[in-house]
Amino acid sequence: MDYVSALVPPVVMAVFFIGLVMTIIKSQGGPNKAKEDAAVDAALARAEAAERTPRPEGV
């Protein structure tokens, strides 16, 4: 029975990891892809704009 208790944690972790990967793959694309892409583009544009603005002297 020791071998069973030694194998259970890795097997459980592997099952959860496979489920996580499958969930991530399934959630790619779909009807919300355009909204997600727009949100990422807006965040990148804000970061680039903040990077380009000159800082006041002494900061």
trRosetta pair geometry for C-beta under 8 A, 3 or more apart (Angstrom, degrees):
i j d omega theta_ij theta_ji phi_ij phi_ji
1 4 5.4 -47 -161 30 54 115
1 5 6.6 46 148 -13 76 102
2 5 5.9 -59 -150 42 37 105
2 6 6.1 37 151 -21 69 109
3 6 5.5 -56 -146 39 33 114
3 7 6.2 25 158 -15 67 111
4 7 6.0 -63 -145 40 28 104
4 8 6.4 41 157 -40 65 101
5 8 6.0 -35 -139 11 32 118
6 9 7.9 -63 -176 26 29 97
7 10 6.4 -69 -160 47 47 102
7 11 5.7 40 153 -21 81 117
8 11 5.9 -67 -145 41 28 109
8 12 6.0 26 162 -20 68 110
9 12 5.8 -56 -142 37 29 110
9 13 6.3 26 160 -16 65 108
10 13 5.7 -56 -144 40 32 110
10 14 6.1 35 156 -22 67 106
11 14 5.7 -53 -146 35 30 112
11 15 6.5 31 154 -20 64 104
12 15 5.8 -53 -149 34 31 110
12 16 6.5 26 155 -13 64 107
13 16 5.9 -57 -147 41 32 108
13 17 6.1 33 154 -21 66 109
14 17 5.6 -55 -144 37 30 112
14 18 6.3 31 157 -19 65 105
15 18 5.9 -54 -148 36 29 109
15 19 6.4 30 152 -17 62 108
16 19 5.5 -55 -148 38 33 114
16 20 6.3 37 152 -22 66 104
17 20 5.6 -51 -148 34 32 113
17 21 6.4 30 154 -16 65 104
18 21 5.8 -53 -147 38 32 110
18 22 6.3 31 154 -18 65 108
19 22 5.7 -55 -145 38 30 111
19 23 6.3 32 155 -21 64 106
20 23 5.7 -55 -149 35 29 111
20 24 6.4 29 154 -18 64 105
21 24 5.7 -54 -149 36 32 111
21 25 6.3 30 154 -17 65 107
22 25 5.7 -55 -145 38 31 110
22 26 6.2 29 156 -18 66 108
23 26 5.9 -57 -144 38 29 109
23 27 6.2 21 159 -17 64 111
24 27 6.0 -63 -146 38 27 106
24 28 7.1 40 153 -36 60 97
25 28 6.0 -44 -161 9 35 115
27 30 7.1 -64 -163 7 41 138
28 33 7.6 49 172 -98 50 110
29 33 4.9 -17 -145 -66 35 137
30 33 5.8 140 59 -31 53 95
31 34 7.9 -48 173 19 44 97
32 35 5.1 -56 -164 44 68 113
32 36 5.7 68 139 -25 87 103
33 36 5.8 -58 -146 39 30 109
33 37 6.1 29 157 -18 67 108
34 37 5.8 -54 -144 38 29 110
34 38 6.2 30 155 -20 63 108
35 38 5.7 -55 -147 37 30 111
35 39 6.4 31 154 -21 64 105
36 39 5.7 -53 -149 34 32 112
36 40 6.5 29 153 -16 65 105
37 40 5.8 -55 -149 38 33 109
37 41 6.2 33 153 -19 66 107
38 41 5.6 -53 -144 38 31 112
38 42 6.3 33 156 -20 65 106
39 42 5.8 -53 -147 36 29 111
39 43 6.5 29 154 -18 63 106
40 43 5.8 -55 -148 37 32 110
40 44 6.4 30 154 -17 65 106
41 44 5.8 -55 -147 38 31 110
41 45 6.2 33 154 -21 65 107
42 45 5.6 -53 -146 36 31 112
42 46 6.5 32 154 -18 64 103
43 46 5.8 -52 -149 35 32 110
43 47 6.4 31 153 -18 64 106
44 47 5.6 -55 -147 37 33 111
44 48 6.3 30 155 -16 67 106
45 48 5.8 -55 -145 39 30 109
45 49 6.2 31 155 -20 65 107
46 49 5.7 -55 -144 37 30 111
46 50 6.3 29 157 -17 65 107
47 50 5.9 -55 -147 38 29 109
47 51 6.3 32 152 -23 63 108
48 51 5.5 -54 -147 34 33 115
48 52 6.4 27 156 -18 65 109
49 52 5.9 -60 -147 37 31 108
49 53 6.6 36 156 -30 65 102
50 53 6.1 -46 -146 21 32 111
55 59 5.0 -123 167 71 115 122
56 59 5.4 78 69 -9 79 123
